[in-house]
C-alpha cells in the first residue's frame, strides 16, 4: 500500500510552512486509514483530497483562489486506474467538496460537467448547495486584492495518488485555479491526462502548477506512460520538462504500479507527504 499527497506547487510564505506541512501529513494519514481498513485506492485519494479541500490554507474547496469577479470557480477530477473510469467537474461555484462531485460524475454516463450543469447534477446526487461566500477565506480575499493591485497571479492545487492492497491505482486532484483568473477559465486539473491520470498496471499521477502549459504537455499522461521505461523520478522530470519547454512550471506526484514513487517540481516549492508499510514522511522544498 502507498499513499502520496501534494498541497500544490508554488512559494509558501514562511509563516505558513508548518501549517501546510501538517496539513498534507494529516491528509496522507486520512488516506492511509482508508487503505489500512481495506478500502480502495479510489476511496483513499478522495478522502485525502476532501481533507485538503476543507483546510482553508490550500487552494481547493474552502480557501480556493478567487476569479476576476471575486468568487470561487473550482475544478476537480478522479480517475480509477483499474477501469480507466474518469470523472471531473469544472467552474463549480456552490459545492464544498468538488472532488466528491467529480466521483459522482465518474459514476454517471459523462466524464466532465461544468458550471451550472455541474451544480444541477450535484443536487440530483444529493450534494447540497453551499453559499459561495462561505468558500471565501480572508487569506484568499487578500491574495485576490494583491493580485489585482500588482497584476501577479498565483496558482495551486491539491492531489493524491494511491495503491491499495489489491494492487489498484487511483488519482484525484482539486483546485481553485489561478488567482484573478477570467470567469469560466478551466485549467489542467479536470482534463484527463493533463492534471490527473491513472492506468493499471503502470501508475497514477496528480499534477499542480501553471495549468495552461501542463495541459498542453499532457503532463500526467506523459509521466505515467514514461514509467514503462523510466523510474518514477526520471519519468516525472521528463514530463515536467515538456511543460517547461512551453514556458510553464509545476509539480507532480507519481506512483508506479510496483509501489515506487516520486514527488518532483520545477516550481519554487511543492508540499507533499507519503506513507508506505516501511515508513512515512513529508516535505516542503
SVG drawing of the C-alpha trace seen along z (x, -y; Angstrom):
<svg xmlns="http://www.w3.org/2000/svg" viewBox="-32 -48 47 56">
<polyline fill="none" stroke="black" stroke-width="0.4" points="0.0,0.0 1.1,-3.5 -0.5,-7.0 1.2,-10.1 -0.4,-13.6 0.6,-17.1 -0.6,-20.5 0.3,-22.4 3.3,-23.9 4.4,-27.5 6.0,-29.6 4.7,-29.1 5.1,-32.0 7.5,-31.2 4.8,-31.8 2.6,-29.2 5.1,-26.4 4.5,-24.4 0.7,-24.5 1.0,-23.4 3.3,-20.5 0.9,-19.5 -2.0,-19.7 -0.5,-17.4 0.6,-15.0 -2.9,-14.9 -4.4,-14.3 -1.9,-11.5 -3.0,-9.9 -6.6,-10.2 -5.9,-8.3 -3.8,-5.7 -6.6,-5.0 -8.8,-4.1 -6.2,-1.8 -5.5,-0.1 -9.2,0.6 -9.3,2.4 -10.6,-0.5 -9.9,-1.0 -7.2,-3.3 -10.1,-5.5 -11.6,-5.8 -8.2,-6.7 -7.4,-9.5 -10.9,-11.0 -10.6,-11.0 -7.2,-12.7 -8.4,-15.4 -11.6,-16.1 -9.4,-16.8 -7.4,-19.3 -10.5,-20.9 -11.8,-21.5 -8.4,-23.0 -8.5,-26.8 -4.8,-27.0 -4.9,-25.2 -6.2,-26.3 -9.1,-23.9 -12.7,-23.9 -12.8,-26.3 -9.9,-28.8 -9.9,-28.5 -8.5,-31.3 -11.0,-33.9 -11.6,-34.7 -11.7,-38.2 -15.2,-38.9 -14.1,-37.8 -15.8,-34.4 -14.7,-30.7 -14.9,-28.6 -13.4,-25.2 -12.2,-22.2 -11.7,-18.6 -11.1,-15.1 -10.8,-11.5 -9.5,-8.5 -9.6,-4.8 -6.6,-3.1 -8.2,0.4 -11.2,-0.7 -9.9,-3.9 -13.0,-5.4 -12.8,-9.2 -15.0,-11.9 -14.4,-15.7 -16.1,-19.0 -15.1,-22.5 -16.0,-26.1 -18.2,-24.9 -19.3,-27.8 -21.5,-26.2 -20.0,-22.8 -18.0,-22.5 -16.1,-19.4 -15.8,-19.3 -13.8,-16.0 -17.0,-14.3 -19.0,-15.6 -16.3,-14.5 -16.6,-11.0 -20.4,-11.1 -19.7,-12.2 -17.5,-9.2 -20.4,-7.0 -22.7,-8.7 -22.8,-8.5 -20.5,-11.5 -16.9,-12.3 -16.9,-16.1 -19.6,-18.6 -19.1,-22.3 -20.7,-25.4 -24.5,-25.4 -24.8,-21.9 -22.4,-20.5 -24.4,-22.3 -27.7,-20.8 -26.1,-17.4 -24.8,-17.8 -28.4,-18.4 -29.6,-15.3 -26.9,-13.3 -27.8,-14.7 -24.8,-17.0 -26.2,-20.2 -25.6,-23.7 -23.5,-25.9 -23.3,-29.7 -20.5,-30.6 -19.4,-33.3 -18.7,-30.6 -15.9,-29.3 -14.1,-32.6 -11.4,-33.0 -9.8,-36.2 -6.5,-34.9 -7.9,-34.1 -9.5,-37.6 -6.2,-39.2 -4.4,-37.2 -7.0,-38.3 -6.7,-42.0 -2.9,-41.8 -3.1,-40.1 -5.3,-42.8 -3.0,-45.5 0.2,-44.0 -1.0,-42.0 0.7,-38.9 -1.3,-35.7 -0.5,-32.7 -1.9,-29.2 -2.1,-26.0 -3.7,-22.6 -4.1,-19.6 -4.0,-16.0 -3.4,-12.4 -2.4,-9.1 -2.7,-5.7 -2.0,-1.9 -4.2,0.4 -3.9,4.0 -5.4,5.4 -2.9,3.5 -5.5,1.0 -4.3,-2.5 -6.2,-5.8 -5.6,-9.6 -7.6,-12.7 -6.9,-16.4 -8.8,-19.5 -8.1,-23.3 -9.5,-26.8 -7.2,-27.6 -5.3,-30.9 -5.9,-33.9 -7.8,-36.6 -8.4,-34.2 -11.0,-35.0 -14.5,-33.9 -15.0,-30.4 -11.3,-29.6 -10.6,-25.9 -7.0,-24.6 -5.4,-21.2 -6.9,-19.6 -10.2,-18.3 -8.7,-17.3 -8.0,-13.6 -4.2,-13.0 -3.4,-16.7 -3.7,-17.2 -5.0,-13.8 -4.3,-10.3 -4.2,-6.6 -3.7,-3.5 -3.1,0.0 -0.6,1.5 1.6,-1.5 0.9,-4.2 -1.0,-7.2 -0.3,-10.9 -1.6,-14.2 -0.2,-17.5 0.0,-21.1 1.2,-24.3 0.6,-26.5 -2.3,-24.7 -2.3,-26.1 1.2,-24.7 0.7,-21.5 -2.4,-20.7 -0.7,-21.3 2.1,-19.0 -0.4,-16.3 1.9,-16.0 0.0,-13.4 -0.4,-11.0 3.1,-11.6 4.6,-10.8 2.6,-7.6 3.4,-6.3 7.1,-7.0 7.0,-4.5 7.3,-1.8 10.9,-2.6 11.9,-5.0 11.8,-5.1 9.3,-7.5 11.8,-10.3 13.0,-10.3 9.5,-9.9 8.2,-12.8 11.1,-15.1 10.7,-14.2 7.0,-15.1 7.6,-18.4 10.4,-19.4 7.8,-19.3 5.8,-21.9 8.9,-23.9 9.8,-24.0 6.4,-25.6 7.1,-28.2 5.3,-26.7 6.4,-25.4 4.7,-22.9 5.0,-19.8 3.8,-16.2 3.4,-13.2 3.8,-10.0 3.2,-6.4 4.2,-3.3 2.2,-0.1 5.0,1.6 4.9,-0.9 7.8,-3.1 7.0,-6.8 8.4,-10.3 7.4,-13.9 9.1,-16.3 8.7,-20.0 10.2,-22.8 8.3,-25.4 10.0,-27.0 8.3,-24.6 5.8,-21.8 4.4,-20.4 3.9,-16.7 3.6,-13.7 3.8,-10.0 3.3,-6.7 4.1,-3.1 4.3,0.0 8.0,-0.8 7.6,-4.4 6.2,-7.9 7.4,-11.4 6.6,-14.9 8.5,-17.7 8.3,-21.3 11.3,-22.0"/>
</svg>
